[in-house]
Amino acid sequence: MTAAWLLGAVVIVAAHVVFGLAGFGTGLVAMAFLPFIMTTSDAVVLMTVLTIVFAVVLYVPLRREVTPRPLVALLLGSLAGTPAGVWVLAVAPADVVNRLIGLMLVVVVTLEFSGKFPRRLSAPGWGVGAGVLAGVLGGAVGLPGPPVIIYATTQGWGPRTFKANLQAFFLVNQTVILVGYAIAGLVTDEVVRLTGVYLVPALAGTLVGMSLFTRVDVVRFRRIVFVLLFVSGLVLLVRG
């Protein structure tokens, strides 16, 4: 057991506690720290693989809560945006993109806390737009969640439907992105090794988060979502 592995395990556990509770957040938490102990591209691909695995873990008990119709626009947009995101990861630095994401999150949460964030976005174009951004950001920096989460908060879903729909989206979105990474040669032997050594910490964190989820009501759940977005935005702005 090395110091690097221990630090990585702590980060992975923390990221998956958040994921088990809120249904998102692995990349937002992990990508603030993992690039200190591994390459950024390895960290992005690793978190993509883990998200696929543990989205299945969350999806299975919530599968009856999924509402497929609103997911179609998100997934179509994501498929359109993913190739551009994979290209960005392969050729461009991630710090500028991360800071732009961070700024977007801080602005959105500020609008929410001031009571000016829209409660309902019903036009299909909003879903397609959120999906395109999720595809680009997921492929580029491993953060597909923010646009979809922001869109989801305007759909009036309860906590279980919110969480179930996110997992259905992530399963498709992240699988497509992983195929893109494989084609681009980014799924390396090191990524496979890292996936193996961090599976148990990820499982432990997810189970803890799932147990916490059963104790959260609708109002508190929305507050948790936006607090997590705000903290993540600040981390991305500062660290890049």
C-alpha positions as CSV (number, residue, x, y, z in Angstrom):
1,M,0.0,0.0,0.0
2,T,1.6,3.3,-1.1
3,A,0.8,6.8,-0.1
4,A,-0.5,7.6,-3.6
5,W,-2.9,4.6,-3.5
6,L,-4.1,5.7,0.0
7,L,-4.8,9.2,-1.2
8,G,-6.5,8.0,-4.3
9,A,-8.7,5.6,-2.2
10,V,-9.8,8.4,0.1
11,V,-10.7,10.5,-2.9
12,I,-12.6,7.7,-4.5
13,V,-14.5,6.8,-1.4
14,A,-15.5,10.5,-0.8
15,A,-16.5,10.9,-4.5
16,H,-18.7,7.7,-4.3
17,V,-20.3,8.7,-1.0
18,V,-21.5,11.8,-2.9
19,F,-22.6,9.7,-5.9
20,G,-24.5,7.2,-3.7
21,L,-26.3,10.0,-2.0
22,A,-27.0,12.4,-4.9
23,G,-26.7,10.3,-8.0
24,F,-23.8,12.4,-9.4
25,G,-20.6,14.0,-8.3
26,T,-17.9,11.4,-8.8
27,G,-16.1,13.4,-11.4
28,L,-16.7,16.7,-9.7
29,V,-15.1,15.5,-6.5
30,A,-12.5,13.2,-7.9
31,M,-11.1,15.4,-10.6
32,A,-10.2,18.0,-8.1
33,F,-7.6,15.7,-6.6
34,L,-6.8,12.6,-8.8
35,P,-4.6,14.6,-11.3
36,F,-2.1,15.1,-8.4
37,I,-1.4,11.3,-8.3
38,M,-2.0,10.2,-12.0
39,T,-2.2,11.8,-15.4
40,T,-5.4,13.8,-16.1
41,S,-6.3,11.6,-19.0
42,D,-6.0,8.4,-16.9
43,A,-8.1,10.1,-14.2
44,V,-10.8,11.1,-16.6
45,V,-11.0,7.6,-18.2
46,L,-10.8,5.9,-14.8
47,M,-13.8,7.9,-13.4
48,T,-15.7,7.2,-16.6
49,V,-15.3,3.4,-16.1
50,L,-16.3,3.7,-12.4
51,T,-19.3,5.8,-13.2
52,I,-20.6,3.2,-15.6
53,V,-20.1,0.4,-13.0
54,F,-21.7,2.2,-10.2
55,A,-24.5,3.8,-12.2
56,V,-25.7,0.2,-12.7
57,V,-25.5,-0.3,-8.9
58,L,-27.7,2.7,-8.3
59,Y,-30.0,2.1,-11.3
60,V,-31.1,-1.4,-10.5
61,P,-33.1,-0.6,-7.3
62,L,-34.5,2.6,-8.9
63,R,-35.2,1.4,-12.4
64,R,-39.0,1.6,-12.0
65,E,-38.7,5.3,-11.2
66,V,-37.2,6.1,-14.7
67,T,-39.2,8.4,-17.0
68,P,-37.8,7.6,-20.5
69,R,-39.5,10.3,-22.5
70,P,-37.5,13.3,-21.2
71,L,-34.3,11.3,-21.5
72,V,-34.5,11.1,-25.3
73,A,-33.6,14.7,-25.9
74,L,-30.8,14.5,-23.4
75,L,-29.3,11.4,-25.0
76,L,-29.6,12.7,-28.6
77,G,-27.8,15.9,-27.6
78,S,-25.2,13.9,-25.8
79,L,-24.5,11.7,-28.8
80,A,-24.0,14.8,-30.9
81,G,-21.6,16.4,-28.4
82,T,-19.4,13.5,-27.4
83,P,-17.1,13.4,-30.4
84,A,-16.1,17.0,-29.9
85,G,-15.4,16.4,-26.2
86,V,-13.2,13.3,-26.9
87,W,-11.2,15.4,-29.4
88,V,-10.8,18.2,-26.8
89,L,-9.4,15.7,-24.3
90,A,-6.9,14.3,-26.8
91,V,-5.5,17.7,-28.0
92,A,-6.4,20.5,-25.6
93,P,-5.5,21.6,-22.0
94,A,-8.4,21.0,-19.6
95,D,-7.8,23.9,-17.1
96,V,-9.6,26.6,-19.2
97,V,-12.6,24.3,-19.7
98,N,-12.7,23.4,-16.0
99,R,-12.7,27.1,-15.0
100,L,-15.6,27.8,-17.5
101,I,-17.6,24.9,-15.9
102,G,-16.8,26.3,-12.5
103,L,-18.0,29.7,-13.4
104,M,-21.2,28.3,-14.9
105,L,-21.9,26.3,-11.7
106,V,-21.3,29.3,-9.4
107,V,-23.6,31.5,-11.5
108,V,-26.4,28.9,-11.6
109,V,-26.2,28.2,-7.8
110,T,-26.2,32.0,-7.1
111,L,-29.4,32.3,-9.2
112,E,-30.9,29.4,-7.2
113,F,-30.1,30.8,-3.8
114,S,-31.4,34.3,-4.9
115,G,-34.7,32.7,-6.0
116,K,-34.1,33.6,-9.7
117,F,-33.3,30.1,-11.1
118,P,-36.2,28.9,-13.3
119,R,-38.3,26.2,-11.7
120,R,-39.5,24.7,-15.0
121,L,-37.9,24.4,-18.5
122,S,-40.4,22.4,-20.6
123,A,-39.3,23.0,-24.3
124,P,-37.5,20.0,-25.8
125,G,-34.6,22.2,-27.0
126,W,-33.5,22.7,-23.4
127,G,-33.0,18.9,-23.1
128,V,-31.1,18.7,-26.3
129,G,-28.9,21.6,-25.4
130,A,-28.1,20.1,-22.0
131,G,-27.3,16.8,-23.6
132,V,-24.9,18.4,-26.1
133,L,-23.0,20.2,-23.3
134,A,-22.9,17.0,-21.3
135,G,-21.4,15.1,-24.2
136,V,-18.8,17.8,-24.8
137,L,-17.9,18.2,-21.2
138,G,-18.0,14.5,-20.5
139,G,-15.7,13.7,-23.3
140,A,-13.3,16.6,-22.6
141,V,-12.9,16.6,-18.9
142,G,-15.0,13.8,-17.5
143,L,-17.7,16.0,-16.2
144,P,-21.0,15.3,-18.0
145,G,-23.1,15.9,-15.0
146,P,-23.5,19.7,-14.5
147,P,-25.7,20.5,-17.6
148,V,-27.9,17.5,-17.1
149,I,-28.3,18.1,-13.3
150,I,-29.2,21.7,-13.9
151,Y,-31.8,20.7,-16.5
152,A,-33.1,18.0,-14.2
153,T,-33.7,20.5,-11.3
154,T,-36.2,22.2,-13.6
155,Q,-38.3,19.1,-14.4
156,G,-40.1,18.7,-11.1
157,W,-38.8,15.2,-10.5
158,G,-38.8,13.8,-7.0
159,P,-35.5,12.6,-5.5
160,R,-35.9,8.9,-6.6
161,T,-36.9,9.9,-10.2
162,F,-34.1,12.5,-10.3
163,K,-31.6,9.9,-9.3
164,A,-33.0,7.1,-11.5
165,N,-33.1,9.3,-14.6
166,L,-29.5,10.5,-14.0
167,Q,-28.3,6.9,-13.9
168,A,-30.1,6.0,-17.1
169,F,-28.5,8.9,-18.8
170,F,-25.0,8.3,-17.4
171,L,-25.1,4.6,-18.4
172,V,-25.7,5.6,-22.1
173,N,-23.6,8.8,-22.1
174,Q,-20.6,7.3,-20.3
175,T,-20.6,4.1,-22.3
176,V,-20.5,6.1,-25.6
177,I,-17.7,8.3,-24.2
178,L,-15.7,5.2,-23.1
179,V,-16.0,3.8,-26.7
180,G,-14.7,7.1,-27.9
181,Y,-11.8,6.9,-25.5
182,A,-11.0,3.4,-26.6
183,I,-11.0,4.5,-30.3
184,A,-8.7,7.4,-29.4
185,G,-6.3,5.0,-27.5
186,L,-6.9,6.4,-24.1
187,V,-8.0,3.1,-22.4
188,T,-4.5,2.1,-21.4
189,D,-3.2,-0.8,-19.4
190,E,-2.7,1.7,-16.5
191,V,-6.4,2.6,-16.6
192,V,-7.3,-1.0,-16.4
193,R,-4.9,-1.4,-13.4
194,L,-6.3,1.6,-11.6
195,T,-9.9,0.4,-12.1
196,G,-9.0,-2.8,-10.4
197,V,-7.3,-1.3,-7.4
198,Y,-10.0,1.3,-6.8
199,L,-13.1,-0.9,-7.2
200,V,-13.4,-1.7,-3.5
201,P,-13.1,1.9,-2.2
202,A,-15.7,3.0,-4.8
203,L,-18.1,0.3,-3.8
204,A,-17.7,1.2,-0.1
205,G,-18.4,4.8,-0.7
206,T,-21.4,4.1,-2.9
207,L,-23.0,1.9,-0.3
208,V,-22.5,4.5,2.4
209,G,-24.1,7.2,0.1
210,M,-27.0,4.9,-0.7
211,S,-27.8,4.4,2.9
212,L,-27.8,8.2,3.5
213,F,-30.1,8.8,0.6
214,T,-33.0,7.0,2.3
215,R,-33.0,9.6,5.0
216,V,-33.3,12.7,2.8
217,D,-36.6,14.5,2.0
218,V,-37.4,16.5,-1.2
219,V,-36.5,20.0,0.0
220,R,-33.3,18.9,1.7
221,F,-32.3,16.8,-1.4
222,R,-32.6,19.9,-3.7
223,R,-30.5,21.9,-1.2
224,I,-27.8,19.2,-1.1
225,V,-27.7,19.1,-5.0
226,F,-27.1,22.9,-5.2
227,V,-24.6,23.0,-2.4
228,L,-22.6,20.3,-4.1
229,L,-22.7,22.2,-7.4
230,F,-21.6,25.4,-5.7
231,V,-18.6,23.7,-3.9
232,S,-17.6,21.9,-7.1
233,G,-17.8,25.2,-9.0
234,L,-15.5,26.9,-6.6
235,V,-13.0,24.0,-6.7
236,L,-12.9,24.1,-10.5
237,L,-12.5,27.9,-10.6
238,V,-9.6,27.8,-8.1
239,R,-7.8,24.8,-9.4
240,G,-8.7,24.8,-13.1
